[in-house]
Amino acid sequence: MCMNMRFMAYKLQSALSQRGEHYKINQLQSYSVRHDRMVTKYVVEKIVPGQPRGERVLETYSMAEVVKTLAKIYSG
């Protein structure tokens, strides 16, 4: 399931890049004491030329949210 979500996110990211809109998807892992396991946080940023840091679009622990956000951006 997660691989399909990653693939969809990659495809949407590529489609947006072809339109000239560049987005970066970062993954950060940390240990969650509450869940007693490693968790992955996803951060989506829009690349803005001339700025050292991108414009943060989304910060979530769900890859499905990343795909939904990119799909919403792609559809306009």
DRENDO-1510 file (C-alpha; in Angstrom, 1 decimal, always signed):
<recs>
REC; n; res; u; v; w
REC; 1; MET; +0.0; +0.0; +0.0 .
REC; 2; CYS; +2.7; +2.5; +1.0 .
REC; 3; MET; +4.7; +1.8; -2.2 .
REC; 4; ASN; +1.7; +2.6; -4.3 .
REC; 5; MET; +1.2; +5.9; -2.4 .
REC; 6; ARG; +4.9; +6.8; -2.9 .
REC; 7; PHE; +4.6; +6.0; -6.6 .
REC; 8; MET; +1.5; +8.2; -7.0 .
REC; 9; ALA; +3.3; +11.0; -5.1 .
REC; 10; TYR; +6.3; +10.6; -7.4 .
REC; 11; LYS; +4.1; +10.7; -10.5 .
REC; 12; LEU; +2.2; +13.8; -9.3 .
REC; 13; GLN; +5.5; +15.5; -8.4 .
REC; 14; SER; +6.8; +14.7; -11.9 .
REC; 15; ALA; +3.6; +16.0; -13.6 .
REC; 16; LEU; +3.8; +19.2; -11.6 .
REC; 17; SER; +7.5; +19.6; -12.5 .
REC; 18; GLN; +6.6; +19.3; -16.2 .
REC; 19; ARG; +4.2; +22.2; -15.8 .
REC; 20; GLY; +7.0; +24.3; -14.2 .
REC; 21; GLU; +5.8; +23.9; -10.6 .
REC; 22; HIS; +8.5; +22.2; -8.5 .
REC; 23; TYR; +7.7; +20.5; -5.2 .
REC; 24; LYS; +10.0; +18.8; -2.8 .
REC; 25; ILE; +8.9; +15.9; -0.5 .
REC; 26; ASN; +11.1; +15.4; +2.5 .
REC; 27; GLN; +10.8; +12.4; +4.9 .
REC; 28; LEU; +11.9; +12.7; +8.5 .
REC; 29; GLN; +12.0; +9.7; +10.8 .
REC; 30; SER; +11.9; +9.9; +14.6 .
REC; 31; TYR; +11.0; +7.7; +17.5 .
REC; 32; SER; +7.5; +8.1; +19.0 .
REC; 33; VAL; +7.3; +7.4; +22.7 .
REC; 34; ARG; +3.6; +7.5; +22.5 .
REC; 35; HIS; +3.4; +4.8; +19.8 .
REC; 36; ASP; +6.6; +3.0; +20.9 .
REC; 37; ARG; +8.0; +2.9; +17.3 .
REC; 38; MET; +9.6; +4.9; +14.6 .
REC; 39; VAL; +7.3; +7.2; +12.7 .
REC; 40; THR; +7.8; +9.1; +9.4 .
REC; 41; LYS; +6.8; +12.7; +8.9 .
REC; 42; TYR; +6.4; +14.0; +5.4 .
REC; 43; VAL; +7.0; +17.7; +4.5 .
REC; 44; VAL; +6.0; +19.1; +1.1 .
REC; 45; GLU; +7.6; +22.3; +0.1 .
REC; 46; LYS; +7.2; +24.4; -3.1 .
REC; 47; ILE; +10.5; +25.4; -4.6 .
REC; 48; VAL; +10.7; +29.2; -5.0 .
REC; 49; PRO; +13.5; +30.4; -7.2 .
REC; 50; GLY; +15.8; +32.9; -5.5 .
REC; 51; GLN; +14.9; +31.7; -1.9 .
REC; 52; PRO; +17.0; +29.4; +0.1 .
REC; 53; ARG; +14.0; +27.6; +1.6 .
REC; 54; GLY; +10.9; +26.5; -0.1 .
REC; 55; GLU; +7.3; +27.5; +0.8 .
REC; 56; ARG; +6.0; +24.9; +3.2 .
REC; 57; VAL; +2.7; +23.4; +1.8 .
REC; 58; LEU; +2.1; +20.5; +4.1 .
REC; 59; GLU; +3.5; +18.7; +7.1 .
REC; 60; THR; +1.9; +15.3; +8.0 .
REC; 61; TYR; +2.5; +11.8; +9.1 .
REC; 62; SER; +0.3; +10.3; +6.3 .
REC; 63; MET; +1.5; +9.6; +2.8 .
REC; 64; ALA; -2.1; +9.6; +1.7 .
REC; 65; GLU; -2.4; +13.3; +2.7 .
REC; 66; VAL; +0.7; +14.1; +0.6 .
REC; 67; VAL; -0.9; +12.4; -2.5 .
REC; 68; LYS; -4.3; +14.2; -1.8 .
REC; 69; THR; -2.5; +17.6; -1.5 .
REC; 70; LEU; -0.4; +17.1; -4.7 .
REC; 71; ALA; -3.5; +15.9; -6.6 .
REC; 72; LYS; -5.5; +19.0; -5.4 .
REC; 73; ILE; -2.6; +21.3; -6.5 .
REC; 74; TYR; -2.4; +19.5; -9.9 .
REC; 75; SER; -6.1; +19.8; -10.6 .
REC; 76; GLY; -6.0; +23.5; -9.8 .
</recs>
